[in-house]
Amino acid sequence: MMIDKFNTILKELHRKSPLVHNITNYVVMNNTANALLAVGASPVMAHAIEEVEDITSISSSLVVNMGTLSPKWVEAMELAMQRAKELGKPIVFDPVGVGASKYRTETALKLTDSFTPSVIRGNASEIMALAQISNSTKGVDSTADSKNAISAAQALSAKLNNTIVISGAVDYIITNELIDKVTSGSPIMAKVTGMGCTATSIIGACIAVDSDYHNAALCAMEIMGLAANIAEKKSAGPGSFQMNFIDALHQIQTEQ
C-alpha cells in the first residue's frame, strides 16, 4: 500500500541520511538545501569542475538542475553525471526552461541523451520540449496543463527507459506504460519560486534510499503535496508559506 511505501522511505531517509549532491541554480540553493535537511537527507551544493567528480563519488545520488546555465556549469554537470553513471549512482535531472532558448534546449538534450538520468522532473512545457513535441514555454513557467504532457512523457520514458515526473496542479509519475498521479498540493506553490526545484531535490533524496525509481519519485511528490497542504493551512501568503513548507517537511519526517 502507498502509505507503507511512504513511511518506509521516510524511515530510510532518517536512518541513512543520504548525501545528495546538487548541481543546482543560484535562485534555489538555500531553499532546496533546507528542504533536504528537513526530510532527513544531507545536502551538498558543489558545482566547481575541480571537485564535482569527487563529491559525486561520495554521494548517494546526484541532482542536476540547469536553472542558471553557463559553460562551466554545463561542464561540471557532464563530469558529475559521467562519474555517477560509472559508479551506478542514481541521477535526477531538472530541465529548467528547456525550449526557452536554443542553448538551453541543446544542453538538455545533450545531457539526457549522453547520460540517461534515472528520473527527469519538469513542468508540462519542459517535458514536451524535451520530448521534442513542443517548444512553447514562458521562461521557466509552463504554458501547458500537466495532463497534456502525458503522451510526451511516455514517449520520453520509452526512449530513455527511465521515470518521468510531470509536475503541476496534478503531478504525473510515468514509467513507460505505468502512470500514477498525485492530486495533493496547494495553488500557493505556483507563487513561490523554486518549488519545482525543491521537488527535484526531494526526488533525489528518495531515489537515494529506494532503487524502485518510480516508487521513489511517487513518494517524493506525495511528500511535497502533503507538506504543501499542511503549510497552506498555516500561511497568510507566499512568504509565510515558504517558511511553513519547510516546517511541514520536518513535521512529516518526525511524525511519519
C-alpha positions in Angstrom: 0.0 0.0 0.0 1.1 3.5 -0.7 1.2 4.6 2.9 3.6 1.7 3.7 6.0 2.7 0.9 5.7 6.3 2.0 6.6 5.5 5.6 9.4 3.1 4.6 11.1 5.8 2.5 10.7 8.4 5.4 12.3 5.9 7.8 15.2 5.1 5.4 15.8 8.8 4.9 16.0 9.2 8.7 18.2 6.1 9.1 20.6 6.7 6.3 20.6 10.5 5.9 21.8 10.1 2.3 24.3 12.6 1.0 22.6 14.3 -2.0 24.9 16.1 -4.4 23.1 19.1 -6.0 24.4 21.0 -9.0 21.6 23.5 -9.0 20.9 27.1 -9.6 21.7 30.2 -7.6 18.0 31.1 -7.1 17.1 27.9 -5.1 20.2 26.7 -3.4 19.2 27.7 0.1 15.6 26.5 -0.2 16.5 23.1 -1.6 19.3 22.6 1.0 16.9 23.3 3.8 14.2 21.1 2.3 16.6 18.2 2.1 17.7 18.7 5.7 14.0 18.8 6.7 13.3 15.4 5.2 16.3 13.8 6.8 18.8 14.0 3.9 22.2 15.6 3.8 22.7 18.2 1.0 25.9 19.3 -0.6 25.9 22.1 -3.2 29.1 21.6 -5.3 29.5 22.8 -8.8 33.2 23.5 -9.3 34.6 21.4 -12.1 37.7 20.7 -9.9 35.6 18.8 -7.3 32.3 17.6 -8.7 33.6 14.1 -9.5 35.0 13.6 -6.0 31.7 14.8 -4.4 29.7 12.6 -6.7 31.8 9.7 -5.7 30.9 10.0 -2.0 27.3 10.9 -2.6 24.2 8.6 -2.6 22.6 10.4 -5.5 23.1 13.3 -7.9 20.6 16.2 -8.7 21.3 18.2 -11.8 19.3 21.4 -12.3 20.0 23.6 -15.2 18.2 26.7 -14.0 21.2 29.1 -14.3 23.3 27.8 -17.1 26.9 28.7 -18.0 29.6 26.8 -19.9 31.5 26.0 -16.7 28.4 24.7 -15.0 27.5 22.5 -18.0 31.0 21.1 -17.9 30.5 20.4 -14.2 27.2 18.7 -14.9 28.8 16.4 -17.6 31.7 15.4 -15.3 29.4 14.7 -12.4 26.8 12.7 -14.5 29.6 10.7 -16.1 31.0 9.8 -12.7 27.6 8.9 -11.4 27.0 6.6 -14.3 30.3 4.9 -13.8 29.5 4.3 -10.2 25.9 3.3 -10.7 24.5 6.2 -8.7 21.0 7.5 -9.4 20.6 10.8 -11.2 17.6 13.1 -11.2 17.6 15.8 -13.9 15.6 19.1 -13.9 15.5 20.6 -17.5 14.6 24.1 -16.2 13.3 26.3 -19.0 14.1 23.9 -21.8 12.6 25.2 -25.0 13.1 28.9 -24.0 16.4 29.2 -25.8 18.5 27.2 -28.3 21.4 26.9 -25.8 19.1 25.6 -23.1 17.4 23.1 -25.3 20.7 21.8 -26.8 22.2 21.4 -23.3 19.2 19.5 -22.0 19.1 17.1 -25.0 22.8 16.5 -24.8 22.7 15.7 -21.1 19.7 13.4 -21.3 21.0 11.6 -24.4 24.5 11.2 -23.1 23.8 10.2 -19.5 20.2 8.9 -19.2 19.0 10.3 -15.9 17.2 7.8 -13.6 14.4 10.4 -13.2 13.5 13.6 -15.1 11.2 16.1 -13.4 9.8 19.1 -15.2 6.6 21.0 -15.8 4.4 20.1 -18.8 6.0 22.6 -21.2 9.5 21.4 -20.2 8.7 17.7 -20.7 7.0 18.4 -24.1 10.0 20.4 -25.2 12.5 17.7 -24.0 10.5 15.1 -25.9 10.7 17.5 -28.9 7.0 17.7 -29.3 6.7 21.4 -28.5 8.9 24.4 -27.7 6.1 26.5 -26.2 7.3 27.8 -22.9 7.4 31.0 -20.9 10.7 31.3 -19.2 10.7 28.6 -16.5 6.9 28.6 -16.3 4.6 26.1 -18.0 2.2 27.1 -20.7 0.5 23.7 -20.7 -1.5 21.6 -18.3 0.3 18.6 -16.9 -2.2 16.1 -18.4 -1.3 17.4 -21.9 2.2 16.2 -21.5 1.4 12.6 -20.6 1.9 11.2 -24.1 5.2 13.2 -24.4 6.4 11.8 -21.1 5.5 8.2 -22.1 7.5 8.6 -25.3 10.4 10.1 -23.4 10.3 7.3 -20.8 10.2 4.7 -23.5 13.1 6.2 -25.3 15.3 6.6 -22.2 13.9 3.7 -20.2 13.5 5.8 -17.1 10.9 7.6 -15.0 9.4 11.0 -15.9 7.7 13.3 -13.5 5.3 16.0 -14.8 4.6 18.5 -12.0 1.6 20.8 -11.9 -1.8 21.2 -10.3 -1.8 17.4 -10.7 1.5 15.6 -10.8 2.0 12.6 -13.0 4.7 9.9 -12.5 5.3 7.9 -15.6 7.5 4.9 -16.3 6.7 3.6 -19.8 3.0 2.5 -19.6 2.8 2.8 -15.8 1.1 6.1 -14.7 0.5 7.3 -11.2 -0.7 10.8 -10.2 -0.6 13.0 -7.1 -3.5 15.4 -6.6 -2.5 16.9 -3.3 -0.7 20.2 -3.1 -1.6 23.9 -2.9 -2.1 26.7 -5.5 0.2 28.8 -3.5 3.1 26.6 -4.6 3.0 28.4 -8.0 3.6 31.7 -6.3 6.8 30.6 -4.6 10.0 30.4 -6.7 11.8 27.1 -6.7 9.1 24.7 -5.6 9.6 22.6 -8.7 13.4 22.6 -8.0 12.6 21.5 -4.4 10.6 18.6 -5.7 13.5 17.6 -7.9 15.8 17.5 -4.9 13.3 15.6 -2.8 13.2 13.0 -5.6 17.0 13.0 -5.4 16.7 12.1 -1.7 14.1 9.4 -2.2 15.9 7.6 -5.1 19.0 7.5 -2.9 17.1 5.1 -0.5 14.8 3.3 -2.9 16.1 1.7 -6.1 12.5 1.5 -7.5 12.7 4.9 -9.0 9.1 5.1 -10.0 8.0 4.4 -6.4 10.6 6.8 -5.0 9.5 9.6 -7.3 5.9 9.0 -6.5 6.6 9.1 -2.7 8.7 12.3 -3.2 5.7 14.0 -4.9 3.4 12.8 -2.2 5.7 14.3 0.4 5.7 17.6 -1.5 1.9 17.6 -1.7 1.3 16.7 1.9 3.8 19.4 3.1 2.0 21.9 0.9 -1.4 21.0 2.3 -0.1 21.4 5.9 1.7 24.7 5.1 -1.3 26.2 3.3 -3.5 25.9 6.4 -0.9 28.0 8.4 0.0 30.6 5.8 -1.2 34.1 5.0 0.5 34.2 1.7 3.6 33.0 -0.3 6.1 34.4 2.1 4.8 32.6 5.2 4.0 29.5 3.0 7.7 29.1 2.1 8.7 29.1 5.8 5.8 26.9 6.8 6.5 24.4 4.0 10.0 23.7 5.4 8.5 23.2 8.9 5.9 20.9 7.3 8.6 18.7 5.7 10.2 18.4 9.1 6.9 17.6 10.7 6.2 14.8 8.2 9.6 13.3 8.8 9.3 13.3 12.6 5.7 12.2 12.7 5.5 9.9 9.6 
